[in-house]
Amino acid sequence: MKKTFVCLLMMLSLAMLTQCTHVTFSSPLQKTTGDLPALVSPGEHSLKLEILDNRPVKDLYAGGLSHIDSGVFIAYSADPGSDTLAQYLEKTGIEASQLLGFKAGPGGGALKVTVNDFWIDLYRFSGFSPMNCIGYGTLTVDFSAGPGQPTRSSNLKMAYYENTTPAWSMEEVPREAMSRIYSQTIWETVGKTLRENGSPPVDPKAVERLVQMVDAETDDRIARELIFWLGLVGRDDPRAREKLLQIFRNTQEQRRRQGAVEALGMLGIQEARADIVDILSENRKIGYWSNNDAEEVFYLIKALAYLGEKDLQAFIPKQDFRARTKVQELVAFLNTGAIPEPHPKARPLLEEVKEELKRK
C-alpha cells in the first residue's frame, strides 16, 4: 500500500522513539522522458528479445536508510497491476533494438538477458536533500545472430547513479531515478550486444542529430539520456567525440558532464583518461568537477573502469568526502560483481520487508 507524505512523517517520528522501522512504497516503473531519432534505417533484421528475472525477491526494487545512518528503512516494491521488471525491461529493450534497425520477432537474431541480481541502494543526508539511488546489476547475456548460428554468452556488471528530490508522495524516486537506472541498464545491454555483433551501421546524420538535440535540450534529465545514447552509438564519429569531451571539460550542469564522462568511457576514448586521473588526484583543476561529491567521483571512476583501468581503488580521492563508503562499494562491485551488503542498521529492516512481501 502506498504511503503518503503524512504517513511517512508519522513513521519517521515513530522511528525517533524506536530506532527500528520501515516504510514501503509500491510504485510502478515508468518510461523515461525524451524521444530519440531513428539511429538506423529500418531494415529486414529481426530480433527476438527475452528477459528473465532471476532476482531473489522479484517484487522488491530498491531500498535503503531514509538518512545515511538512521534506523528508518525506505523500500520500494512492485506496484500491483503494473508491469513486472521483466516486462518493463523487455518493452524498453524492444524500443532500443528498433532504434538500432531491428524489428521485434523471430526468424533473425535472438537475445536473452537474464537478470541474476539487481538492487538499487537508496540514501540521503536529510529530509530535504536529494534521494541518491545507486543501481547495481549482474546480468547474463546470450546472443545468437540467427537460426543455426552459435550462441555467445557474456556476463555484465552494471552500475548507475541517479538522484532526485522527493516531494509529497515520494513518486519522484521511481519516476525520475529508479526507472532511468533500469532503462539505462537495458539500453546499454541491448545496444552493446547488438553493436558488437554486427548490427547495421548507425546513420551519421542520426548521430549529428543527437548532438544537435543535446545542445538544444533545456531539460537536463532528457539531455542526460541523449548523451548516454551518444556513448552507445558514437564510436568512430568525431562529432560525438568532440561534443562529449566539450561537455566533460566545460559544462557546469552536473548531470550532463557525468553523462559525458560515462559515455567517453563507454566509447573507449582514451584521450579523456589523463583528465580523469588529474581530477581525481587534484593535479589540476578541470571544469566544474569536485572530489567532494560522491556522485561525481562515482562516474569518474566508473569511466576509468570502462577505459580498462584495473586498480580502481588507487583512484579514490584521498581526502574525506560525504558518502565515501558508497564509492568504495562501487569499486568493490566493479572488481568482484558482488552487490554491496546493506548497512548494518538496514539488514534486519530489509528482512522485515521481504517477509511482508512473501505474505502478500
C-alpha positions as a Markdown table, in Angstrom:
| # | Residue | x | y | z |
|---|---|---|---|---|
| 1 | Met | 0.0 | 0.0 | 0.0 |
| 2 | Lys | 1.3 | 3.4 | -0.9 |
| 3 | Lys | 2.0 | 5.7 | 2.0 |
| 4 | Thr | 1.5 | 9.5 | 1.7 |
| 5 | Phe | 3.9 | 12.1 | 3.0 |
| 6 | Val | 1.9 | 12.5 | 6.1 |
| 7 | Cys | 2.2 | 8.8 | 6.9 |
| 8 | Leu | 5.9 | 9.0 | 6.2 |
| 9 | Leu | 6.3 | 11.7 | 8.8 |
| 10 | Met | 4.4 | 9.6 | 11.3 |
| 11 | Met | 6.7 | 6.7 | 10.7 |
| 12 | Leu | 9.8 | 8.9 | 10.9 |
| 13 | Ser | 8.5 | 10.2 | 14.2 |
| 14 | Leu | 8.0 | 6.7 | 15.5 |
| 15 | Ala | 11.5 | 5.8 | 14.4 |
| 16 | Met | 12.9 | 8.5 | 16.6 |
| 17 | Leu | 11.5 | 6.6 | 19.5 |
| 18 | Thr | 12.1 | 3.0 | 18.4 |
| 19 | Gln | 15.1 | 3.4 | 16.0 |
| 20 | Cys | 13.7 | 0.4 | 14.2 |
| 21 | Thr | 11.0 | 0.7 | 11.5 |
| 22 | His | 10.5 | 0.7 | 7.8 |
| 23 | Val | 8.2 | 2.3 | 5.2 |
| 24 | Thr | 7.3 | 0.5 | 2.0 |
| 25 | Phe | 6.1 | 2.3 | -1.2 |
| 26 | Ser | 4.5 | 0.5 | -4.1 |
| 27 | Ser | 5.4 | 2.3 | -7.3 |
| 28 | Pro | 5.3 | 1.5 | -11.0 |
| 29 | Leu | 8.3 | 1.8 | -13.2 |
| 30 | Gln | 7.6 | 4.4 | -15.9 |
| 31 | Lys | 9.0 | 5.1 | -19.3 |
| 32 | Thr | 11.7 | 7.8 | -19.1 |
| 33 | Thr | 11.2 | 11.1 | -20.8 |
| 34 | Gly | 12.6 | 12.1 | -24.2 |
| 35 | Asp | 12.4 | 10.9 | -27.7 |
| 36 | Leu | 15.3 | 9.7 | -29.8 |
| 37 | Pro | 15.8 | 9.8 | -33.6 |
| 38 | Ala | 15.9 | 6.5 | -35.5 |
| 39 | Leu | 19.6 | 5.7 | -35.5 |
| 40 | Val | 19.5 | 3.1 | -38.2 |
| 41 | Ser | 17.2 | 3.0 | -41.2 |
| 42 | Pro | 14.6 | 0.3 | -40.7 |
| 43 | Gly | 15.6 | -2.9 | -42.4 |
| 44 | Glu | 14.9 | -6.6 | -42.6 |
| 45 | His | 16.8 | -7.5 | -39.5 |
| 46 | Ser | 14.6 | -9.1 | -36.8 |
| 47 | Leu | 15.4 | -9.8 | -33.1 |
| 48 | Lys | 13.7 | -12.0 | -30.6 |
| 49 | Leu | 14.3 | -10.5 | -27.2 |
| 50 | Glu | 13.7 | -12.4 | -24.0 |
| 51 | Ile | 14.1 | -11.1 | -20.4 |
| 52 | Leu | 14.4 | -13.5 | -17.5 |
| 53 | Asp | 14.2 | -12.0 | -13.9 |
| 54 | Asn | 16.1 | -14.3 | -11.6 |
| 55 | Arg | 16.4 | -11.9 | -8.7 |
| 56 | Pro | 15.9 | -13.5 | -5.3 |
| 57 | Val | 13.0 | -11.1 | -4.4 |
| 58 | Lys | 11.1 | -10.2 | -7.6 |
| 59 | Asp | 8.7 | -7.7 | -6.0 |
| 60 | Leu | 11.4 | -5.6 | -4.4 |
| 61 | Tyr | 13.2 | -3.0 | -6.5 |
| 62 | Ala | 15.0 | -0.6 | -4.1 |
| 63 | Gly | 15.7 | 0.2 | -0.5 |
| 64 | Gly | 17.9 | 2.0 | 2.0 |
| 65 | Leu | 18.1 | 4.0 | 5.1 |
| 66 | Ser | 16.0 | 7.2 | 5.0 |
| 67 | His | 19.1 | 9.0 | 6.2 |
| 68 | Ile | 22.5 | 7.6 | 5.7 |
| 69 | Asp | 22.9 | 6.4 | 9.3 |
| 70 | Ser | 19.4 | 6.3 | 10.6 |
| 71 | Gly | 17.2 | 3.5 | 11.8 |
| 72 | Val | 14.4 | 4.0 | 9.2 |
| 73 | Phe | 14.4 | 1.8 | 6.1 |
| 74 | Ile | 12.6 | 3.1 | 2.9 |
| 75 | Ala | 11.7 | 0.3 | 0.5 |
| 76 | Tyr | 10.1 | 0.3 | -3.0 |
| 77 | Ser | 8.1 | -2.7 | -4.1 |
| 78 | Ala | 6.4 | -3.6 | -7.3 |
| 79 | Asp | 3.1 | -1.8 | -7.9 |
| 80 | Pro | 0.2 | -4.3 | -8.2 |
| 81 | Gly | -1.2 | -4.2 | -11.7 |
| 82 | Ser | 1.8 | -2.6 | -13.3 |
| 83 | Asp | 4.5 | -4.2 | -15.5 |
| 84 | Thr | 6.8 | -6.5 | -13.8 |
| 85 | Leu | 10.5 | -5.7 | -14.0 |
| 86 | Ala | 11.0 | -8.2 | -16.8 |
| 87 | Gln | 8.1 | -6.7 | -18.8 |
| 88 | Tyr | 9.4 | -3.2 | -18.3 |
| 89 | Leu | 12.9 | -4.2 | -19.4 |
| 90 | Glu | 11.5 | -6.1 | -22.4 |
| 91 | Lys | 9.4 | -3.2 | -23.7 |
| 92 | Thr | 12.4 | -0.8 | -23.2 |
| 93 | Gly | 14.8 | -3.3 | -24.9 |
| 94 | Ile | 12.5 | -3.7 | -27.9 |
| 95 | Glu | 12.4 | 0.1 | -28.3 |
| 96 | Ala | 16.2 | 0.2 | -28.1 |
| 97 | Ser | 16.5 | -2.5 | -30.7 |
| 98 | Gln | 14.1 | -0.7 | -33.0 |
| 99 | Leu | 16.2 | 2.4 | -32.8 |
| 100 | Leu | 19.1 | 0.3 | -34.0 |
| 101 | Gly | 17.3 | -1.0 | -37.0 |
| 102 | Phe | 15.7 | -4.3 | -35.7 |
| 103 | Lys | 12.1 | -5.3 | -35.8 |
| 104 | Ala | 10.7 | -7.4 | -33.0 |
| 105 | Gly | 10.0 | -11.0 | -33.8 |
| 106 | Pro | 11.5 | -14.5 | -34.6 |
| 107 | Gly | 13.4 | -15.5 | -37.6 |
| 108 | Gly | 16.6 | -13.5 | -37.0 |
| 109 | Gly | 18.8 | -12.9 | -34.1 |
| 110 | Ala | 17.9 | -14.0 | -30.6 |
| 111 | Leu | 18.9 | -12.1 | -27.4 |
| 112 | Lys | 18.2 | -13.4 | -23.9 |
| 113 | Val | 19.0 | -11.3 | -21.0 |
| 114 | Thr | 19.0 | -12.9 | -17.5 |
| 115 | Val | 18.9 | -10.5 | -14.6 |
| 116 | Asn | 20.7 | -12.5 | -12.0 |
| 117 | Asp | 20.5 | -9.8 | -9.3 |
| 118 | Phe | 19.8 | -6.1 | -9.2 |
| 119 | Trp | 19.5 | -3.8 | -6.3 |
| 120 | Ile | 19.0 | 0.0 | -6.1 |
| 121 | Asp | 20.6 | 1.3 | -2.9 |
| 122 | Leu | 18.9 | 4.5 | -1.5 |
| 123 | Tyr | 20.4 | 7.0 | 0.8 |
| 124 | Arg | 20.0 | 10.7 | 1.7 |
| 125 | Phe | 21.5 | 13.1 | 4.2 |
| 126 | Ser | 18.4 | 14.8 | 5.4 |
| 127 | Gly | 14.6 | 15.1 | 4.8 |
| 128 | Phe | 15.3 | 18.0 | 2.4 |
| 129 | Ser | 18.3 | 16.6 | 0.5 |
| 130 | Pro | 18.0 | 14.5 | -2.7 |
| 131 | Met | 17.4 | 10.8 | -2.6 |
| 132 | Asn | 20.5 | 9.2 | -4.0 |
| 133 | Cys | 19.9 | 6.0 | -6.0 |
| 134 | Ile | 22.8 | 3.6 | -6.9 |
| 135 | Gly | 21.9 | 0.7 | -9.0 |
| 136 | Tyr | 24.0 | -2.5 | -9.1 |
| 137 | Gly | 23.1 | -5.2 | -11.5 |
| 138 | Thr | 24.6 | -8.5 | -12.6 |
| 139 | Leu | 23.3 | -9.9 | -15.9 |
| 140 | Thr | 24.0 | -12.8 | -18.2 |
| 141 | Val | 23.6 | -12.2 | -22.0 |
| 142 | Asp | 23.1 | -15.0 | -24.5 |
| 143 | Phe | 23.1 | -13.8 | -28.2 |
| 144 | Ser | 22.8 | -15.7 | -31.5 |
| 145 | Ala | 23.0 | -13.8 | -34.8 |
| 146 | Gly | 20.4 | -16.1 | -36.4 |
| 147 | Pro | 19.0 | -19.6 | -36.8 |
| 148 | Gly | 21.7 | -22.2 | -36.6 |
| 149 | Gln | 24.3 | -19.7 | -35.5 |
| 150 | Pro | 26.3 | -20.2 | -32.3 |
| 151 | Thr | 25.2 | -18.6 | -29.1 |
| 152 | Arg | 27.7 | -16.2 | -27.4 |
| 153 | Ser | 27.4 | -15.7 | -23.7 |
| 154 | Ser | 28.7 | -12.9 | -21.5 |
| 155 | Asn | 28.3 | -11.6 | -18.0 |
| 156 | Leu | 27.8 | -7.9 | -17.4 |
| 157 | Lys | 28.2 | -5.7 | -14.3 |
| 158 | Met | 26.1 | -2.6 | -14.5 |
| 159 | Ala | 26.2 | 0.3 | -12.1 |
| 160 | Tyr | 24.4 | 3.7 | -12.3 |
| 161 | Tyr | 23.8 | 6.6 | -10.0 |
| 162 | Glu | 20.8 | 8.9 | -10.2 |
| 163 | Asn | 19.2 | 11.2 | -7.7 |
| 164 | Thr | 16.0 | 13.2 | -7.3 |
| 165 | Thr | 14.4 | 15.3 | -4.6 |
| 166 | Pro | 11.2 | 13.6 | -3.3 |
| 167 | Ala | 8.2 | 15.9 | -2.6 |
| 168 | Trp | 4.9 | 14.8 | -1.1 |
| 169 | Ser | 4.4 | 11.2 | -2.1 |
| 170 | Met | 8.0 | 10.1 | -3.0 |
| 171 | Glu | 6.7 | 9.3 | -6.5 |
| 172 | Glu | 9.7 | 11.2 | -8.0 |
| 173 | Val | 12.1 | 8.4 | -6.8 |
| 174 | Pro | 10.7 | 5.6 | -9.1 |
| 175 | Arg | 9.7 | 8.0 | -11.9 |
| 176 | Glu | 12.9 | 10.1 | -12.1 |
| 177 | Ala | 15.6 | 7.8 | -10.8 |
| 178 | Met | 14.7 | 4.1 | -10.5 |
| 179 | Ser | 13.1 | 3.9 | -13.9 |
| 180 | Arg | 16.0 | 5.6 | -15.5 |
| 181 | Ile | 18.5 | 3.2 | -13.9 |
| 182 | Tyr | 16.6 | 0.2 | -15.3 |
| 183 | Ser | 16.2 | 1.9 | -18.7 |
| 184 | Gln | 19.9 | 2.6 | -19.0 |
| 185 | Thr | 20.7 | -0.9 | -17.9 |
| 186 | Ile | 18.7 | -2.4 | -20.8 |
| 187 | Trp | 19.8 | 0.3 | -23.3 |
| 188 | Glu | 23.4 | -0.5 | -22.6 |
| 189 | Thr | 22.9 | -4.3 | -22.6 |
| 190 | Val | 20.9 | -4.4 | -25.8 |
| 191 | Gly | 22.9 | -1.6 | -27.5 |
| 192 | Lys | 26.3 | -3.0 | -26.6 |
| 193 | Thr | 25.4 | -6.5 | -27.6 |
| 194 | Leu | 24.0 | -5.6 | -31.0 |
| 195 | Arg | 26.7 | -3.1 | -31.8 |
| 196 | Glu | 29.4 | -5.7 | -31.0 |
| 197 | Asn | 27.7 | -8.4 | -33.1 |
| 198 | Gly | 27.3 | -6.8 | -36.5 |
| 199 | Ser | 24.2 | -4.6 | -36.1 |
| 200 | Pro | 23.6 | -2.4 | -39.1 |
| 201 | Pro | 25.7 | 0.8 | -39.3 |
| 202 | Val | 24.4 | 3.8 | -37.5 |
| 203 | Asp | 23.4 | 6.7 | -39.8 |
| 204 | Pro | 26.0 | 9.5 | -39.4 |
| 205 | Lys | 23.1 | 12.0 | -39.8 |
| 206 | Ala | 21.4 | 10.5 | -36.8 |
| 207 | Val | 24.5 | 10.9 | -34.7 |
| 208 | Glu | 24.7 | 14.5 | -35.9 |
| 209 | Arg | 21.0 | 14.9 | -34.9 |
| 210 | Leu | 21.7 | 13.5 | -31.5 |
| 211 | Val | 24.5 | 16.1 | -31.0 |
| 212 | Gln | 22.2 | 18.9 | -32.0 |
| 213 | Met | 19.4 | 17.6 | -29.7 |
| 214 | Val | 21.9 | 17.7 | -26.8 |
| 215 | Asp | 22.7 | 21.3 | -27.5 |
| 216 | Ala | 19.1 | 22.3 | -27.9 |
| 217 | Glu | 17.6 | 20.4 | -24.9 |
| 218 | Thr | 16.8 | 22.5 | -21.9 |
| 219 | Asp | 15.8 | 19.6 | -19.6 |
| 220 | Asp | 19.0 | 18.2 | -18.1 |
| 221 | Arg | 17.4 | 14.8 | -17.4 |
| 222 | Ile | 16.5 | 14.4 | -21.1 |
| 223 | Ala | 19.9 | 15.7 | -22.2 |
| 224 | Arg | 21.5 | 13.1 | -19.9 |
| 225 | Glu | 19.7 | 10.3 | -21.8 |
| 226 | Leu | 20.7 | 11.8 | -25.2 |
| 227 | Ile | 24.3 | 11.9 | -24.0 |
| 228 | Phe | 24.0 | 8.3 | -22.9 |
| 229 | Trp | 23.0 | 7.2 | -26.3 |
| 230 | Leu | 25.9 | 9.1 | -27.9 |
| 231 | Gly | 28.0 | 6.8 | -25.7 |
| 232 | Leu | 26.2 | 3.8 | -27.3 |
| 233 | Val | 26.4 | 4.7 | -30.9 |
| 234 | Gly | 29.1 | 7.4 | -31.3 |
| 235 | Arg | 32.1 | 5.2 | -31.8 |
| 236 | Asp | 34.4 | 6.5 | -34.6 |
| 237 | Asp | 32.2 | 9.6 | -35.0 |
| 238 | Pro | 34.4 | 12.7 | -34.5 |
| 239 | Arg | 31.3 | 14.9 | -33.8 |
| 240 | Ala | 30.2 | 12.7 | -30.9 |
| 241 | Arg | 33.8 | 12.5 | -29.5 |
| 242 | Glu | 34.3 | 16.3 | -29.6 |
| 243 | Lys | 30.9 | 17.0 | -28.1 |
| 244 | Leu | 31.4 | 14.6 | -25.2 |
| 245 | Leu | 34.9 | 16.0 | -24.5 |
| 246 | Gln | 33.5 | 19.5 | -24.6 |
| 247 | Ile | 30.7 | 18.7 | -22.1 |
| 248 | Phe | 33.0 | 16.7 | -19.9 |
| 249 | Arg | 35.6 | 19.5 | -19.7 |
| 250 | Asn | 33.4 | 22.6 | -19.7 |
| 251 | Thr | 29.8 | 22.1 | -18.8 |
| 252 | Gln | 28.6 | 23.3 | -15.4 |
| 253 | Glu | 25.5 | 21.2 | -15.2 |
| 254 | Gln | 26.3 | 18.1 | -13.2 |
| 255 | Arg | 24.1 | 15.5 | -14.9 |
| 256 | Arg | 25.4 | 16.4 | -18.4 |
| 257 | Arg | 29.1 | 16.2 | -17.5 |
| 258 | Gln | 28.6 | 13.0 | -15.6 |
| 259 | Gly | 26.8 | 11.5 | -18.5 |
| 260 | Ala | 29.6 | 12.7 | -20.8 |
| 261 | Val | 32.4 | 11.1 | -18.8 |
| 262 | Glu | 30.4 | 7.9 | -18.7 |
| 263 | Ala | 29.8 | 8.0 | -22.4 |
| 264 | Leu | 33.5 | 8.7 | -23.1 |
| 265 | Gly | 34.3 | 5.6 | -21.1 |
| 266 | Met | 31.7 | 3.5 | -23.0 |
| 267 | Leu | 33.3 | 4.6 | -26.3 |
| 268 | Gly | 36.8 | 3.8 | -25.1 |
| 269 | Ile | 38.1 | 7.4 | -25.7 |
| 270 | Gln | 41.5 | 7.2 | -24.0 |
| 271 | Glu | 42.1 | 10.9 | -24.6 |
| 272 | Ala | 39.8 | 11.5 | -21.5 |
| 273 | Arg | 41.9 | 9.3 | -19.2 |
| 274 | Ala | 44.6 | 11.8 | -18.3 |
| 275 | Asp | 42.0 | 14.4 | -17.4 |
| 276 | Ile | 40.0 | 12.0 | -15.2 |
| 277 | Val | 43.2 | 11.0 | -13.4 |
| 278 | Asp | 44.1 | 14.6 | -12.8 |
| 279 | Ile | 40.7 | 15.4 | -11.5 |
| 280 | Leu | 40.7 | 12.5 | -9.0 |
| 281 | Ser | 44.3 | 13.2 | -7.9 |
| 282 | Glu | 43.7 | 17.0 | -7.9 |
| 283 | Asn | 46.8 | 17.6 | -10.0 |
| 284 | Arg | 44.9 | 20.3 | -11.9 |
| 285 | Lys | 41.5 | 21.8 | -12.0 |
| 286 | Ile | 39.3 | 20.8 | -14.9 |
| 287 | Gly | 35.9 | 22.4 | -15.4 |
| 288 | Tyr | 33.5 | 22.2 | -12.6 |
| 289 | Trp | 34.4 | 18.7 | -11.3 |
| 290 | Ser | 34.6 | 18.3 | -7.5 |
| 291 | Asn | 36.1 | 15.4 | -5.5 |
| 292 | Asn | 33.9 | 16.3 | -2.6 |
| 293 | Asp | 30.8 | 14.9 | -4.3 |
| 294 | Ala | 30.4 | 11.1 | -4.2 |
| 295 | Glu | 28.3 | 11.1 | -7.3 |
| 296 | Glu | 30.9 | 12.8 | -9.4 |
| 297 | Val | 33.7 | 10.6 | -8.1 |
| 298 | Phe | 31.4 | 7.6 | -8.8 |
| 299 | Tyr | 31.2 | 8.4 | -12.5 |
| 300 | Leu | 34.9 | 9.4 | -12.9 |
| 301 | Ile | 36.0 | 6.0 | -11.5 |
| 302 | Lys | 33.3 | 4.1 | -13.5 |
| 303 | Ala | 34.7 | 5.8 | -16.7 |
| 304 | Leu | 38.2 | 4.6 | -15.8 |
| 305 | Ala | 36.9 | 1.0 | -15.4 |
| 306 | Tyr | 35.4 | 1.3 | -18.9 |
| 307 | Leu | 38.8 | 2.5 | -20.2 |
| 308 | Gly | 40.5 | -0.6 | -18.9 |
| 309 | Glu | 41.9 | 0.5 | -15.5 |
| 310 | Lys | 42.2 | -2.4 | -13.1 |
| 311 | Asp | 43.5 | -0.8 | -9.9 |
| 312 | Leu | 40.4 | 1.4 | -9.3 |
| 313 | Gln | 41.0 | 1.6 | -5.5 |
| 314 | Ala | 44.0 | 3.7 | -6.1 |
| 315 | Phe | 41.9 | 6.4 | -7.7 |
| 316 | Ile | 39.5 | 7.1 | -4.8 |
| 317 | Pro | 40.4 | 10.6 | -3.7 |
| 318 | Lys | 42.5 | 10.6 | -0.5 |
| 319 | Gln | 40.6 | 13.4 | 1.2 |
| 320 | Asp | 37.5 | 12.6 | 3.1 |
| 321 | Phe | 34.1 | 13.3 | 1.4 |
| 322 | Arg | 30.5 | 12.6 | 2.1 |
| 323 | Ala | 29.4 | 9.0 | 1.3 |
| 324 | Arg | 32.9 | 7.9 | 0.7 |
| 325 | Thr | 31.8 | 4.3 | 1.5 |
| 326 | Lys | 29.4 | 4.4 | -1.5 |
| 327 | Val | 32.3 | 5.0 | -3.8 |
| 328 | Gln | 34.3 | 2.2 | -2.1 |
| 329 | Glu | 31.3 | -0.1 | -2.6 |
| 330 | Leu | 31.2 | 0.8 | -6.3 |
| 331 | Val | 34.9 | -0.1 | -6.7 |
| 332 | Ala | 34.3 | -3.4 | -4.9 |
| 333 | Phe | 31.4 | -4.2 | -7.2 |
| 334 | Leu | 33.3 | -3.4 | -10.4 |
| 335 | Asn | 36.1 | -5.6 | -9.2 |
| 336 | Thr | 34.1 | -8.6 | -8.0 |
| 337 | Gly | 30.5 | -8.2 | -9.2 |
| 338 | Ala | 29.3 | -8.6 | -5.6 |
| 339 | Ile | 26.4 | -6.3 | -4.8 |
| 340 | Pro | 27.2 | -4.4 | -1.6 |
| 341 | Glu | 25.7 | -5.6 | 1.6 |
| 342 | Pro | 23.1 | -3.3 | 3.3 |
| 343 | His | 24.1 | -1.0 | 6.1 |
| 344 | Pro | 24.1 | -3.0 | 9.4 |
| 345 | Lys | 21.1 | -1.0 | 10.6 |
| 346 | Ala | 19.3 | -1.8 | 7.4 |
| 347 | Arg | 19.7 | -5.5 | 7.4 |
| 348 | Pro | 17.0 | -6.5 | 9.9 |
| 349 | Leu | 14.6 | -4.0 | 8.5 |
| 350 | Leu | 15.2 | -5.2 | 4.9 |
| 351 | Glu | 14.4 | -8.8 | 6.1 |
| 352 | Glu | 11.1 | -7.5 | 7.6 |
| 353 | Val | 10.1 | -6.0 | 4.2 |
| 354 | Lys | 10.9 | -9.3 | 2.4 |
| 355 | Glu | 8.8 | -11.2 | 4.9 |
| 356 | Glu | 5.9 | -8.8 | 4.4 |
| 357 | Leu | 6.1 | -9.2 | 0.6 |
| 358 | Lys | 6.1 | -13.0 | 0.9 |
| 359 | Arg | 2.8 | -12.8 | 2.9 |
| 360 | Lys | 1.0 | -10.8 | 0.2 |
